[in-house]
């Protein structure tokens, strides 16, 4: 009888351990699946930011090319030549002269999963300290505003046209440019170009950075 009790006790004990083991296995699989979903979503988001940077790089190169063509030929430049320069390096579907000269372009970020990873504390589960720091750096990139458009310069250029328009009582900005182009406008266009060149250097660096971290996550995972 004692052996039967002992056998039953052992059976119950083993059953309890087995139950805990199954629950643990289920939890482990659930956590693994959740981590895999987070990794997939994060990589997708990083790739979307990467493609946005590639598009911005192409746009900035076109803006700089047109700006160089304008400033280097300032004495002989006119509105018709500028529009032709832009048609060869289109970066804006709007071909109005004032926007060709003033528009600036920024980075459209996507950071839902980056924020989720950081704010939820899941980022602390990442084993690699280097990878963890890199992901935090990316979060700063997409939320820091360093790649935003240069709205101040844009507005100053548009104001130049506005002042000339009021003076001439004329709404033809091509005419206003051809008649009134001056050093003030040249300085603004030069400043715009300088800002876009600086932005381009940041874009180039961040493209390379994202390429490296996306490859790292795909090869070795997150957690």
Buried (B, 14 or more C-beta within 10 A) or exposed (E): EEEEEEEEEEEEEEEEEEEEEEEEEEEEEEEEEEBEEBBEBBBEBBBBBBEBBEBBBEBBBBBBBBBEBBBEEEEEBEBEEBBEBBEEBEBBEEEBBBBBBBBBBBBEBBBEBBEBBBEEEBBEBBEBEEBBEBBBEBBEBBEEEBBEBBEEBBEBBBEBBBEBBEEEEEEEBBBBBBEBBEEEBBEBBBBBBBBBBEBBEBBEEBBEBBEEBBEBBEEEBBB
